[in-house]
Amino acid sequence: MADAALALSALADGTTPSNTDRREARTALLLAAPAIVLVLVFILLPVAAVIFLGFTDFELGYASFKFVGLENYTELISDRTFRQSLWNTAVYTAIVTPVSIFLALGLAMLIEAESIGKAFFRTAYFLPVASLLVAMATVWRYLFHPTIGPINALLAAIGLPGPNWLGAASTVLYSLSIIGIWQSVGFNLVLFLAGLTAIPRELYAAAEVDGARSAWDRFRLVTWPMLGPTTLFVTTISIINSVKVFETVKTLTEGGPNKASEVLLFTIYQEGFVYLRVGYASALTVVFLAILVVLMFLQYRVQDRQVH
């Protein structure tokens, strides 16, 4: 690949590459061709199709459609359901992302400091990531049940009234956030454990010589700065996964009650596959992708500068 890069560089500079350079360049292109085709077929073309359909009134079951310009985007601005789902997604992301990151970091540091049972705790905390959320929804529905659920039974034992976790508009989004945190912590934990393992032990010894006696000083001066790249990656993945929440909403609440738990992906699903308004759903998808791109850009502008 290095030789291929040199050959391509020579072509860009206007110099004449040798036959060996040409063969290396052709080989590099042939090796990269499967990945290029996959990206083109499964990413670029679908995105282009979604952008195109967002300017039409296409509906499933109808053979013809027409261009409507920006009518779909004008409609979603005044759409109460879209505004509600956007707000619910923002609240869900604001809860799940920071809590899952800091909880995973704390657990990772506890596991890393423990010399016994590391493999067990890694596996135990990673199980939610490997389990099927649709199957686990039955367990969570039982845990949050207002009458027979153990959570409300525990609250009743200490004299506190138990709410209708998944059936009340005031608590349903927070209940889903608890499930989201449970699902995300294990994956973030594994990433932080990898980052902690990569930190040279000599840095802690040097910091202690320089006066960092307490655990907080060692964390502030060594651990946290060295975990910068890992934290950037974990934050990015956590934000994307939080914004993409769908399975828990679809399985447990169907966006209710009274759209209190409806999120962006569920709204797109409803418009595209229930109401069959593919054109409008495509416009919603474009807005959804734009929000993700803007969030990632702002995060890298702010956090990447701090990391390096």
C-alpha positions as CSV (number, residue, x, y, z in Angstrom):
1,M,0.0,0.0,0.0
2,A,2.9,2.3,0.6
3,D,4.2,1.6,-2.9
4,A,0.8,2.3,-4.3
5,A,0.6,5.6,-2.4
6,L,4.0,6.6,-3.9
7,A,2.8,5.6,-7.4
8,L,-0.4,7.7,-7.0
9,S,1.7,10.6,-5.6
10,A,3.9,10.4,-8.7
11,L,0.9,10.6,-11.0
12,A,-0.3,13.7,-9.1
13,D,3.0,15.3,-9.4
14,G,3.1,14.9,-13.1
15,T,6.1,12.5,-13.1
16,T,6.1,9.3,-15.1
17,P,5.6,6.2,-12.9
18,S,7.3,3.0,-13.7
19,N,5.6,-0.3,-14.7
20,T,6.0,-1.5,-11.2
21,D,4.3,1.6,-9.8
22,R,1.4,1.1,-12.2
23,R,1.0,-2.5,-11.2
24,E,1.1,-1.5,-7.5
25,A,-1.6,1.2,-8.1
26,R,-3.8,-1.2,-10.0
27,T,-3.4,-3.8,-7.2
28,A,-4.3,-1.2,-4.6
29,L,-7.5,-0.3,-6.5
30,L,-8.5,-3.9,-6.9
31,L,-8.0,-4.6,-3.2
32,A,-10.0,-1.5,-2.3
33,A,-12.8,-2.2,-4.9
34,P,-15.0,-4.4,-2.7
35,A,-15.0,-1.8,0.1
36,I,-15.7,1.0,-2.4
37,V,-18.6,-1.0,-4.0
38,L,-20.1,-1.8,-0.6
39,V,-19.9,1.9,0.5
40,L,-21.4,3.0,-2.8
41,V,-24.3,0.5,-2.8
42,F,-25.2,0.4,0.9
43,I,-24.4,4.0,2.0
44,L,-24.0,6.6,-0.7
45,L,-26.8,5.4,-3.1
46,P,-29.4,5.0,-0.2
47,V,-28.5,8.5,1.1
48,A,-28.9,9.9,-2.4
49,A,-32.2,8.1,-2.8
50,V,-33.5,9.5,0.6
51,I,-32.5,13.0,-0.3
52,F,-34.3,12.7,-3.7
53,L,-37.5,11.2,-2.2
54,G,-37.5,14.0,0.4
55,F,-38.5,16.4,-2.4
56,T,-41.4,14.2,-3.6
57,D,-44.8,13.1,-2.4
58,F,-44.1,9.4,-3.0
59,E,-46.3,7.0,-1.1
60,L,-46.0,3.2,-1.0
61,G,-48.6,1.5,-3.1
62,Y,-48.8,4.3,-5.7
63,A,-47.1,3.9,-9.0
64,S,-46.5,7.6,-9.6
65,F,-45.3,10.6,-7.6
66,K,-44.5,14.2,-8.2
67,F,-41.9,16.7,-7.1
68,V,-43.2,19.0,-4.3
69,G,-40.0,21.0,-3.6
70,L,-39.7,22.0,0.0
71,E,-43.3,21.2,1.0
72,N,-42.2,18.2,3.1
73,Y,-39.7,20.3,5.0
74,T,-42.2,23.1,5.4
75,E,-44.7,20.6,6.8
76,L,-42.3,19.2,9.4
77,I,-41.5,22.6,10.8
78,S,-45.2,23.0,11.8
79,D,-45.6,19.3,12.7
80,R,-46.3,19.0,16.4
81,T,-45.3,15.3,16.4
82,F,-41.9,16.1,14.9
83,R,-41.3,18.8,17.4
84,Q,-42.3,16.5,20.2
85,S,-40.1,13.7,19.0
86,L,-37.2,16.0,18.5
87,W,-37.5,17.3,22.1
88,N,-37.9,13.7,23.5
89,T,-34.8,12.6,21.6
90,A,-32.8,15.6,22.9
91,V,-33.9,14.9,26.5
92,Y,-33.1,11.2,26.2
93,T,-29.7,11.9,24.7
94,A,-28.9,14.5,27.4
95,I,-29.7,11.9,30.1
96,V,-28.2,8.7,28.7
97,T,-25.0,10.0,27.2
98,P,-23.3,11.7,30.2
99,V,-24.6,9.2,32.8
100,S,-23.5,6.1,30.8
101,I,-20.1,7.7,30.1
102,F,-19.3,8.6,33.7
103,L,-20.8,5.5,35.2
104,A,-18.8,3.3,32.8
105,L,-15.6,5.3,33.6
106,G,-16.1,4.8,37.3
107,L,-16.8,1.1,37.0
108,A,-13.8,0.6,34.6
109,M,-11.5,2.2,37.2
110,L,-12.9,0.0,40.0
111,I,-12.4,-3.1,37.9
112,E,-9.0,-2.1,36.7
113,A,-7.9,-1.5,40.3
114,E,-9.2,-4.9,41.4
115,S,-6.8,-7.8,40.9
116,I,-9.5,-10.6,41.4
117,G,-12.5,-11.2,39.2
118,K,-11.7,-8.9,36.3
119,A,-12.9,-11.3,33.7
120,F,-16.1,-12.0,35.6
121,F,-17.0,-8.3,36.0
122,R,-16.1,-7.5,32.3
123,T,-18.4,-10.3,31.2
124,A,-21.2,-9.3,33.6
125,Y,-21.3,-5.7,32.6
126,F,-21.0,-6.5,28.9
127,L,-24.0,-8.9,28.9
128,P,-26.6,-6.1,28.2
129,V,-24.7,-5.3,25.0
130,A,-24.8,-8.9,23.8
131,S,-28.4,-9.6,24.9
132,L,-31.4,-9.0,22.6
133,L,-33.2,-5.9,23.8
134,V,-36.5,-7.2,22.4
135,A,-36.2,-10.2,24.7
136,M,-35.1,-8.2,27.7
137,A,-38.1,-5.9,27.2
138,T,-40.2,-8.5,28.9
139,V,-38.0,-8.3,31.9
140,W,-38.0,-4.5,32.0
141,R,-41.8,-4.5,31.6
142,Y,-42.0,-6.7,34.7
143,L,-39.5,-4.6,36.7
144,F,-41.4,-1.4,35.9
145,H,-44.9,-2.9,36.3
146,P,-46.9,-0.5,38.6
147,T,-48.5,-3.2,40.7
148,I,-46.4,-6.4,40.7
149,G,-43.0,-4.9,39.7
150,P,-40.2,-5.3,42.2
151,I,-39.2,-1.6,41.8
152,N,-42.5,-0.3,43.1
153,A,-42.5,-3.1,45.7
154,L,-39.2,-1.9,47.0
155,L,-40.5,1.7,47.1
156,A,-43.6,0.7,48.9
157,A,-41.4,-1.1,51.5
158,I,-39.8,2.1,52.4
159,G,-43.0,4.1,52.4
160,L,-42.8,5.8,49.0
161,P,-45.5,5.7,46.3
162,G,-44.5,3.9,43.1
163,P,-45.3,5.6,39.8
164,N,-46.6,4.1,36.7
165,W,-43.2,4.0,35.1
166,L,-44.0,3.2,31.5
167,G,-47.7,4.3,31.5
168,A,-47.4,7.9,32.7
169,A,-46.3,10.8,30.5
170,S,-44.3,12.3,33.4
171,T,-42.1,9.2,33.9
172,V,-42.0,7.2,30.7
173,L,-39.0,9.0,29.1
174,Y,-37.0,8.7,32.3
175,S,-37.8,5.0,32.5
176,L,-36.6,4.5,28.9
177,S,-33.4,6.5,29.8
178,I,-32.7,4.0,32.7
179,I,-32.9,1.2,30.1
180,G,-30.7,3.1,27.7
181,I,-28.1,3.6,30.4
182,W,-28.2,-0.1,31.4
183,Q,-27.7,-1.0,27.7
184,S,-24.8,1.5,27.1
185,V,-22.7,1.2,30.2
186,G,-21.2,-2.2,29.3
187,F,-20.0,-1.2,25.8
188,N,-18.5,2.1,27.2
189,L,-16.9,0.1,30.1
190,V,-15.0,-2.2,27.7
191,L,-13.7,0.8,25.8
192,F,-12.5,2.6,28.9
193,L,-10.9,-0.6,30.2
194,A,-8.9,-0.8,27.0
195,G,-7.9,2.9,27.4
196,L,-6.8,2.3,31.0
197,T,-4.8,-0.7,30.1
198,A,-2.9,1.3,27.5
199,I,-1.7,4.0,30.1
200,P,2.0,3.3,31.0
201,R,2.4,2.6,34.7
202,E,5.5,4.7,34.8
203,L,3.5,7.8,34.5
204,Y,1.8,7.2,37.8
205,A,5.1,6.6,39.4
206,A,6.5,9.8,37.9
207,A,3.4,11.7,39.0
208,E,3.8,10.4,42.6
209,V,7.4,11.5,42.6
210,D,6.3,15.0,41.5
211,G,3.8,15.3,44.4
212,A,0.6,13.6,43.2
213,R,0.0,11.6,46.3
214,S,-3.8,11.2,46.3
215,A,-5.9,9.1,44.0
216,W,-7.7,12.2,42.8
217,D,-4.4,13.9,41.8
218,R,-3.3,10.8,39.9
219,F,-6.7,10.7,38.1
220,R,-6.6,14.4,37.3
221,L,-3.0,14.6,36.2
222,V,-2.5,11.2,34.5
223,T,-5.6,9.1,33.9
224,W,-8.0,11.7,32.6
225,P,-5.6,13.4,30.1
226,M,-4.4,10.0,28.8
227,L,-8.0,8.8,28.3
228,G,-8.7,11.8,26.1
229,P,-8.8,9.9,22.7
230,T,-10.8,7.1,24.3
231,T,-13.3,9.6,25.9
232,L,-13.7,11.3,22.5
233,F,-14.6,8.0,20.8
234,V,-16.9,6.9,23.6
235,T,-18.7,10.2,23.6
236,T,-19.2,10.0,19.9
237,I,-20.5,6.5,19.9
238,S,-22.8,7.3,22.9
239,I,-24.3,10.3,21.3
240,I,-25.0,8.4,18.0
241,N,-26.5,5.4,19.9
242,S,-28.7,7.7,22.0
243,V,-30.0,9.7,19.1
244,K,-30.7,6.4,17.3
245,V,-32.9,5.0,20.1
246,F,-35.8,3.0,18.6
247,E,-36.1,-0.6,19.9
248,T,-37.1,0.2,23.5
249,V,-39.7,2.8,22.3
250,K,-41.1,0.4,19.7
251,T,-41.2,-2.6,22.1
252,L,-42.3,-1.0,25.3
253,T,-44.3,2.1,24.7
254,E,-45.1,2.6,21.0
255,G,-44.3,6.3,21.5
256,G,-47.0,6.7,24.2
257,P,-48.6,7.7,26.3
258,N,-49.8,10.7,24.3
259,K,-46.5,10.8,22.3
260,A,-44.5,11.4,25.6
261,S,-41.9,8.8,24.5
262,E,-42.0,9.3,20.7
263,V,-38.5,9.8,19.3
264,L,-37.2,10.8,15.9
265,L,-36.5,7.3,14.6
266,F,-39.9,6.1,15.7
267,T,-41.6,9.0,14.0
268,I,-39.7,8.2,10.8
269,Y,-40.8,4.6,11.1
270,Q,-44.4,5.6,11.6
271,E,-44.5,7.9,8.7
272,G,-42.7,5.6,6.3
273,F,-44.0,2.1,7.2
274,V,-47.3,2.7,9.0
275,Y,-48.7,5.7,7.1
276,L,-46.7,4.9,4.0
277,R,-45.7,8.5,3.4
278,V,-42.2,7.7,2.1
279,G,-41.6,11.2,0.8
280,Y,-42.3,12.8,4.1
281,A,-40.4,10.1,6.0
282,S,-37.4,10.7,3.7
283,A,-37.5,14.4,4.6
284,L,-37.5,13.5,8.3
285,T,-34.5,11.2,7.7
286,V,-32.6,14.0,6.0
287,V,-33.1,16.2,9.0
288,F,-32.2,13.3,11.3
289,L,-28.9,12.8,9.4
290,A,-28.2,16.5,9.4
291,I,-28.6,16.7,13.2
292,L,-26.2,13.8,13.6
293,V,-23.6,15.4,11.3
294,V,-23.9,18.8,13.1
295,L,-23.5,17.1,16.5
296,M,-20.4,15.2,15.4
297,F,-18.9,18.3,13.9
298,L,-19.4,20.4,17.0
299,Q,-18.2,17.7,19.2
300,Y,-15.0,17.2,17.3
301,R,-14.4,20.9,17.1
302,V,-14.7,21.3,20.8
303,Q,-13.4,17.9,22.3
304,D,-10.8,17.0,19.7
305,R,-9.0,20.3,20.4
306,Q,-9.0,19.5,24.2
307,V,-7.7,16.0,23.6
308,H,-4.7,17.0,21.6
